[in-house]
């Protein structure tokens, strides 16, 4: 994938969903939006994507207005078109319609060409017991790691 600078991540997505597959998509932006993104003034926590009329549209991504943008600034939460190739869109249509999966942005980054890209996850929602199971596993792993460190410090 090359060098890139991560601007925003959606940590909540991996907690709320099982990520089945990921895709890289470009985003259609205005000039002031890309400037705000480069400054890191973006939030993708509450965003999601839908497929409408053969196009992938991103909803809920908040890009703060650019300070020097004045009249060129646009609505911070407007819907934005994502750029994927036709085969990928067809595959996503099948996954979201037939299997009932959701499209969730995982991270937003700037690639080596200076273009903003979004990593889109094809996700299946977790049930409450799945989330509890993940938390319990993480806690158990942490306790085992602490016990291992303590045991090593005692010189065994």
N, C-alpha and C positions, 0 to 999 in steps of 0.2 A: 504494500500500500504506500510505501514511501514515507517521507517526512511530512508531518502535519502538526498544527498547533490546536490542541483541544480548547474550545471556548466554553462549552457548557456540557454537563452530563446530567442524565436523568437517573439518579440513584434509586428513586422510588419505583421505576419501571421493573427492575430486577427483583424487587421485593413483592410487587403486586402481580407479576406475570411470570410464566415460564416462557423463555425466549426460544422459539423453535428455529428461526433462521434470521439472518440479517442481510440488509441491502444498503448500498451506498447510493444516495440520491443528491442531485444538485437542487438548488432552491432558486426560484425566480424572485429577485429582490430589486429594490430601487437603490439609487446611489447613496442616499443617506442611511438606509438600513444596513448596508455592508459596512459603512463607517462605524455605526453603533456596534455591530457584531465584532469588529476588530478591536474595539475598546472593551469588549466583554460585557456589554449591557444587553444581555439576552437571557431569557428564562424559558426552558422547555419542559418544566416539571408537569404542567397541566395540559400539555399538548397531545394530540393524536392525529392520525391521518385517515382519510376516507377515500374511496375510489368513486368518482362521480363522472359519468359520461366518458369513460375511458381515460380519465386523468386522475392522478393522485394529488389530493389537496390536503395541506397541513392546517389544522385548526388549533388555536389556543397558544401558539408560540408568541411570547411577548418580547418585542424588540423596542427598547426605550428610544424615544425620539432623539435624534442627533442634535446636540446643543447649537451648532452653527448652521443647522439645516433650515431654519425658519419656515418658509412657505413650502419647501420641498418635502417636509416630513409627512408621513402617512400615518394612518391608524396603527397604533402599536400592536394590536391583536388581530389585524386583518388576516384573512385566509391567504395562504401562499401556495402556489403550484410547485410540486416537486417534479424533478426531471429524472425519469427512468426510461430505459428502452422498452419498446413495445412488448417483447417477449416477457420481460420482468413484470410489466403491468398485467399481462394476461395471466401469468402464474399467480400474482397477488390477488387478482379477481377470483380465481378458483379457490385459493386458500381462505379468503375472507367470506365468500358466499357459501361454499360447501361445508367447510370445517368450522365456520363461526369464529375464526381467529381475528385478532385486532392488530392494527398497525400502530406501533408506539415508537416515537423517537428515543433513541438511547443516548446519542451524543451529537454535538454540533462542533465542527472543526473547520479550520482553513487548511487546504492542502498546499503542496509546494508551488502550485500555479497561482496561489492567492485567491482561489475560489472557495466559497463557503459550501460545505457538504454536510449532509445529515446522515447519520447511521440509523436506519429504520429497522426495527425489530418486528418480526411476525410473532405475535404473542398469544398465549392462551392464559386466561385469567386464573389466578390461584384461588382456592377456597381458603376459608379461615384456618382450617386444620393444617393445610399445607404451609401457611405462613408460620404457624406455631411450631410445626415440625422443623422448619428452617432455623428458627430462632433457637430452639432446643439443641439442634445439632451444632450451631455456632457456639453456644455457651459451653457445650460438652468439649468441643475442640479447644476452646480457650482454656478451660480448666485442666485439660490434659497437658497442654503446652506449658502452663504455669507449674504444674506438678513436675514435669520433666526438667524444667529449668531449676527448680528447687532441689531436685534430686541430684542434678549435675553439680550444683554449687556445694553440696555436702561432700563432694570428693569421691563419689561412687562411680 
